[in-house]
Amino acid sequence: MTGTRPTVFVHAPDARGLRPVTLGGRPLGSVWSSRELERLLRRAGYTESGDSGPGPVHWEGGGAADWPDEPLPRRLTAAVMVAGLLGCAVLLGVIGQVDAARSATFAGRLTGFLLLLAGLAQVAAALAAHDFLGKRRWPYSGVPVLAGAFIALIMTTLLLGMWLEEREFVALLPVYGLLWCWSVWALCILLRRRAWSGMRYPKSVVAGLTLSGVLAVTNFSYAALYTPNAARAQLITTAAVGKPTVSRDGTVLYVPVTVSVKNTGTVAVNIAGSAYWVTGASSVPTTSVVPDYWRKAKERDVDGDAEGYSLPVPPTLLATGPVGVEGSWLDPGSEHAEEKIIQLRRGAGQPEYTVVEAVSQVISVRQDRARIRPGLKEPSFSWRAGKAPAATCLASMDDCVLFRARVDHNNNLVNVTRGPRYLSVWSYQEGPDGAGADIKAVITPLDSRGNLVDHQEPGDRYGFASETSRVSRVVIGPLAAPQAPRTADDPAPTGPPEEEDG
């Protein structure tokens, strides 16, 4: 006995050319073409003969030849949509993983993890795009795709805006431009196809997402922008001259000098460069006031002292050296101190200094704004002209020692929107006997030959700061003067000071 077979209905195509198929009032799916219809009916149990299969096919809104779908444009649109979302996911992952793994601050790591999370959202959007631009088995598949396109537009606009600050070519610049154009195209496609349709309460969902976004941006701005700028970075460096002593044979004067640097701020800092200088000063006393002494003193040094009863003599550099090691760091509250012993010859024909002066300087970079790559501890020297690497001194330097290393901003968004930056630190001397010894540090790009580009980064971008100690002075005139020959009745002079362990 032959049973009644249900009728197959192929309904009218929708705006995308997809035709729904029902079997006896039960939905079977949707098809783009007659070939897909055959496969769908075969899976539903359709046979050419026998009485167990469905009944005749009933066509609505067009016959068996009406298939308005255009496969090539549809597949190209889906492929470009998925490729753009996956490309944005890779870009966000590449940028975010650096901050998530190596940032020195909580806010920096939070930024990195948020970028990685946004990258995962792009991957989910790519999976949803395959469904949304396909047969839409999931009614809400357009929402994550729309969110992914908005994320791409926001991130690429941010990256291009940051790039416009410096306008330097970077390898990822074409990627930013292509993804920005793609995001605009994707949003036009998604808005035209009403990607949010299918949601029960779209306005409520949009309002909730907007409020969550505002709260997240507010919290992120506080953690990433306000907190690092409010944190204080402060170094104090000192140079103190101690009490001089004379050697046992009376030919050497020992002058102790203690140099130190302490981090009194609330953030860790990297020591980019440091130096102390010990100089000997002397003067020739006069019995009357030197004519025009004030004018002459100000012409010589506008910030120097003017003395009416002495003729000044240019100071002599007695000793110099680093206070800390370049590339080392100081945590909040930590201190580094060293004691130096300066030796001065005494006797006939030796210089007679009346005052010994000491001063120190430290140049630092905040760890919450910059990462110094390895290499800053490797010096190069200007006098090794034929040997690599040779230091390149600036115009005013006679001899110099150069320390150089790549420096990265703590926010990787800054690094990927401009060329590489390098920290260059010079310890140099000017004039005879190094009377003009000093240190200098800059953060700049380098050209293809490794030379400085005439563009210095603002100091606050990397937390760049320089601290100089007050000048410490000790009068040594009587001790430095040549001594008369000793007699048997004279007491033995004191010996050199003993250095403490550690």
Disulfide bonds with the S-S distance in Angstrom:
Cys393-Cys400 2.07
